[in-house]
Amino acid sequence: MRILLDGTQCNDLDAETVGEAIEAACARAQALGRVVIQVAVNERTLEPEELQDPQTISSAAEEVALT
């Protein structure tokens, strides 16, 4: 799974699910003093309620991008 943070690929982050990718990228953003305001999965922006949906966060994806 490709994980992007502010358009930059995070080659050292690894995830099996969308939820794992979001968690890893959010931790990276926090360590850099950044705040995540948008999550896109396969180029589709997730709505806030989708971030809490077990089916969404347990799914796989080609790309998860956070900004």
N, C-alpha and C positions, 0 to 999 in steps of 0.2 A: 504494500500500500504506500502510495506517495503521500507524504505529509508536508504541507507548506505552511509557513508562518510569515505573514506579510510578504507573500510572493516568493519567498526563498525556501527551497527544498531543504528539509531537515534530514539529511542522509543518515545521521546517527540515531534517529528515532525509529522504533519498530513497533508495529501494532497489528493485531489480528482483526480487531473490530473497530468500528467507528468510535465507540466510546473510549477505547484504549488510545486511539489516535488523538482524540480531543483532550483527554487527560494529559498525555505526554506533551502535546503542544502548548496547553495552558500552563503547565509547570515551567516549560521553557520561556514562555512569554513573561510569566511572573518573575523568573530569575533575571530577566532582562529589564524589569521594571515597566513592562507593557501590560495593557489591558486588552483582552479579546472582546470584540464587539460583534463579530460575525463569524459564523461557521457555515461553510459550504461543503457539500458532499457530492462528488461527481459534477461539479459546477452548478449545483442547485443550492441556494441559500436555505438553511433550515430555519423554521419558525421556532420561537422559544419553547412551545409545548412539545415539539419533536425532540428537543434535547433531553426530555424526561421520559420519552417513550421507549420502553424496553426493546421493542422490535427494532427501532431505529438505531439505538446505541449498540445493539448486539449484532448488527448486520456488518457485512464486509463492503468494501468500496475500492475503487481504483485510486481515488484521490480524496483527501480531506484537507481543506484549506481554511486557515484561521486568519482573521485580520483584526 
